[in-house]
Amino acid sequence: MKKIKYTFAIVTLFSCMVLLFDGFGDFALYARHKIAQFNKDSIFLDHLPDNTDRAIYERNFSDSQKLTFYNAPFLDRIIEPGEYGIYKIDDYGHRVFPADTSISQVQQKTMLLLGSSQSFGYHIEAKDALSTQMQGLLPDYKIDNYSMLGINLDGNFVDWYRMSAIEKKRYDLVVIVNGFFSHYVECTKNVSHSQIEAVIEKYRLPALVSIVRSLKDKVTTINSLCEQPEYQNIAARRVDDRWDQLLEFGKEQGSKTLIFIPPSVWSENANVENLQPHLNEKHRAIYSAINNRIYSQIDNSAIINLTHAFDDGRQYFLDGGSHFTPEGSALFAREVAKHIQDLDNKAVEGN
């Protein structure tokens, strides 16, 4: 009987120690997550371009963190409808932009703008976003901006197809601002989702296991397959195939389609001095190699390489995600508008 009591006491004491450690471990993991979130804010604010109003972007960044999402077939994440500070989102997950009342309601052409977070205007107000800047430069066009956060060329195609089926709209011109992000996704596919799952998993498992895994992750380095030339060729080919798919769908829709490849923090001559401490040089080398493979093979006049649009020495990127400052959006809008105006002028001269 005495032996049973001792055994029970030892088991109970051991169980209490495990529960105590597990509870403390969960608290440590939670605290670490909160500290990381605070650091995320600080990293963004402390590495903004020179002469940037920190107070404005502190508010904008805070609004960006409020965005909530749901999953949709073929599109992954879509922002839930609602208002999130500087962002107003419609029922389809698209950002709402102010209407330009100066546009002629009688003689106007229509333009659809597709892209990712750069043309969505992540971290900047709607008045400073790419489509708003373009609207002022191209008053003959009524622009619908259907850009979505974190979307690649596959998603641009699905969203265009979806909206043409739902709204039955046809556009005179479709402008796609995307390309580099697609091969970025190809080489880091599901990274964001796996990171989220990893955080959740920490709270499904005992803290002892989670902490051991965290320590293992710190000392383990995983090489990207995209470091290998054959995979870089595949990534470049997939981007090219998706461009062709979008151009072909434009023909089916009766829409003139133009694809503009935007600048990124991996562009060779862009000023990223403010972000240099947080750019992974290995990733930069990978994406530069894929970029060179893609751009060297472009022989289509509908695909315009504007990766060098920010080569004047100024800082136009807010963060390592290649999101534009308002000045960057304005400069890129001018480059795109100039190309469209030149095409429109040639079309008039040819008639």
N, C-alpha and C positions, 0 to 999 in steps of 0.2 A: 504493500500500500504506500509506504514511504517513497519507494522508488518511482511509483506512478506519479506521486505529487511532485517530486523533483523534476521528473520528465515534463510534466505539464507546466511547471514554473519556468523551466528552461525554454520550452517551446513558446510560451506566452511572452517571455522577455525578448526572445529572438524576433518574434512577430512584431512586437512593439517597436523594436529597434529598426526593423525593416520599414514599417509604416512611417516611423519618424524620419528616417532617411529619405524615403520616397516623397513624403510631404515637403521636406526641406528641398529636395531635388526639384520637385515641381515648381516650388516658389522660385528657386534659382533660375530655372529655365524661363519662367514667366518674366522675371526681372530682366533677364538677359534680352528677351524679345522686346521688352519695353525700351530698354536702353538702346538697342539696335535701331528701333523706330525713331527715337530722339536723335541718334547719330545720323540717320538717313536725312532728317530735316536739316541738321547742321551741315552735313556734307554738301547738300544742294545749295544752301544759302552762302556758305563760306567760299564756294568756288564759282560764283556767278561771274559773268564778264565784268571787266573794269567799268567804273562809272555807272553801275546798275543800282537802281533804287531798291535796297534790300527789303524795305517795309512792304512795297508792292508785291514782291515775289514771295515774301513770307505768307501773305494772305492768299495769293494765287496757289502756292504749293499746298497750303492747308485745304483749299477747295478741291484740289486735285485728289487729295487723299480721301475726300468724302464720297467720291464716285463709287457706286455699287453696281454690280454686274449680274447677269444671268447667262446661262449657256444656251446657245442656239445651234441647231444642226448646221454643219459646214462652216460656221462663222466663229466657233468657240465663244468668246466672251462678247456680250453686247451690254452697253450701259443701260441701266433701268431708266425709264422715263422720269423726268422730274427736274427740279432746279437745285443746283449745287453751287451756290455762290456765283462765280463768274460763268458757270456752265448751265445752259438750259438744254435739255435733251428731249427730243420728240418721241412719239410712240414706236419709231423704228430704230431707236438708238443713235440717231444722228444729232449732231449739235445744231441748235437753232441760231441763225445769224441775222443781224438787223437787215431789214429790207431797204434798198436804196430807192427812195421815192423820186429821184431825178431820172430814172430809167423811163424811156418812152414805152408806154403801154400799147402802142399801135404797131410800131416797127421795131421788133426786138428779136434777137436770136437767142437760142437757149444753149446753156452749157451745163454739163454735169462734171463736177470735180470729184475724183476718187483718190484716195490715198490713205495714209496711216496717221500717226499722231502729229507729224509735222504740219500737214495741211488741215488737220483737226484743230490745231492751235493749242496744243497742250501747254499749260502753265501761263498762257497769255489770254487777254480779254478778247471777246469776239470781234471788237472793232479793229484789233491789230492782227487778226488771223489772215492767212493767205488769201482766202476767197474774198474777204472784205477789201483787202488791198487790190486784188485783181478787178473787183467790181468797179472801183473808182477809175481804173485805167482802161477798162473795156466797157463803156456805158451802153454799147449796143447789145450786150449779152445780159441775160438774166441767168445768174449762176445758182445752181443747187449744189451745195457741198455735202456729199455723202461720205466723207472721210470718217474712218473709225479708228479708235485706239488699238494699237497692237496688231493691226491686220496686215497680211501680206497680199501678194498679187492674187492668190487663190481666193482670198476673202473679198477682194475688190470685185472679182468676176462674179462670185456668188451674190454679193449685195446688189450689183448692177442688174443681174438677171432677176433677182427677187423683186426689186423695185419696178423693173419694166413690166413684170407680170402683175404686180399689185396695183401700181398707179397708172399703168398703160402709157407711160411717158416716153416720148422719143426726143432726142436732143440733136441739135445741129452739130454740136461739138462736144466731145468727151475728152477731158484732160485727166490723165492719171499721173500722180506724183508718187512714184514708188519704184522699187527695184532693189536698192541695196538692202532694204529690210527683209526682202524675201530670202536672199541667200544667208543673211544673218539668222533667220528662223530655221533654215535648212540645217545650219551647223549647230544650233543650240535648241533644237526642237524639244518642246515640253520642259525646258529648263525651269520656266516660271511655275508651271504646274507642279513639277516635282519638288520645287522648293517649298511651295505651299503645303504639299502633302507631307514633306519632311517635318515641317513645323507641327502639323496636326498629329503626325505619328509619334512625336515626342510625348504627347499627352495621352496616347493610347497605351504606351509601353511604360513599365516601371522606370522611374527616374534613373536608376542605376544603369539600365540598359541604354537609355537615351544619352546619358552623359558619356558612357563609353563610346557610343557611336559618334558623338560630337568630337571627342578627342581623336577618334580614328579619321574623321573627315578633315581635321586640321592637318594631319601629317600625310594624308593620301592625295596624290596628284593624279588626275585622270587626263590623259592626252586626248585631244579632239581628233576625230577621224579626218576633219577638214584640214588638218595639217598636211595630209597626204595629197599629192598632186592629182591622183585619180579621183578623189572625192571633190576636190576643188573644181575639176572639170565637170563632174556631175552637177554640182551646185550651180555652176554657170549655165549649163545646158537647161536645167529646170527653170531658171529665171527666164531664159530666152524662149522656152516653150510656152511659158505663161504669158509673156508679152504677145506672142503670136496668137494665143487663144483670145486675149482681149481685143487685139486688132481685128481678128476674124469675126468676133461677136459684134464689133462696131459696124462692120460691113453688113451683117445680117440686120442690124437695127437701122441702117441707113444713116449712121452718124460718122462724121469725120472724127478720127481718134488719134490723139497725140499722147505720147508717154514721155514724161520728163524725169530724168534721173537726178534726184536732189543731192546737194552736198551732205556730207556726214563728217563726224569727227575722225573718220578714217581717210578722208580726202587728203592728198599728199601735202598741199600747201595751205590748208586752212589753219587759222590761228586758234590753237586749242591750249595755249599756255595756261589758262586758268584751270583747265581740266586735266592737265598732264599727270598729276599725281595719282589720278584714279583711272587712267586708261591702261588697259592690259596690253602690253606691247606684243605679246604672242598673238592675241586676238587681232590686233591691228595689222600684223603681218599676214595673218590668214585672210582677212577680209580684203586687204589691198591686193593680195595675189588673185583672189576670186574676181575682184573688180577689174583687174587688168585683163583677165580672161574674157570677161563679159564685154567690156568696152572695145576690145580689139576686134571683136567679131561683129559689131553692129554695122549693118549695111542697109538699114531701113531708115528712110527720111522721116518716118513717123516717130522714131525714138531719138530723143535729143538729150545728149549728155551735158548736164549742168552741174556736174560735181565740182567744177572749178569756179562756180559763181561767187564763192566767198574767199577768193584768193587775194583780196586787196590788203590783207594784213590786220584787219579789224576782227574783233571777237563777236561772232554771231550765234554761238551755241550756248544754251543755258545749262546743259548738263551732258553727261556721257551718252545719253540717249539720242543725241543729235537734234534736240528740240530747239527751234529757232527763237531768237529774241524778236521783238516787234520790228527792229531794224533789219534783221535777217529775213523776216517774212516780206517786208517791203521791197528789199533788194531782189529776192527771188521772184516776187510777183512782177517786178519790172522786166526781168529776163524772160519770163513766160509770156507776158503780155506783148513784148516786142516781137517775139517769134510768131504769135498768133496774128498780130497786126500785119506783119510782113506777108504771111500766107494769105490773109484776107485781101491785101492790096494786089498781090499777084493774081488772085482769083478774079478781081474786078478788072484788071488789065487784060486778062485772058478772054473776057467776055466781050 
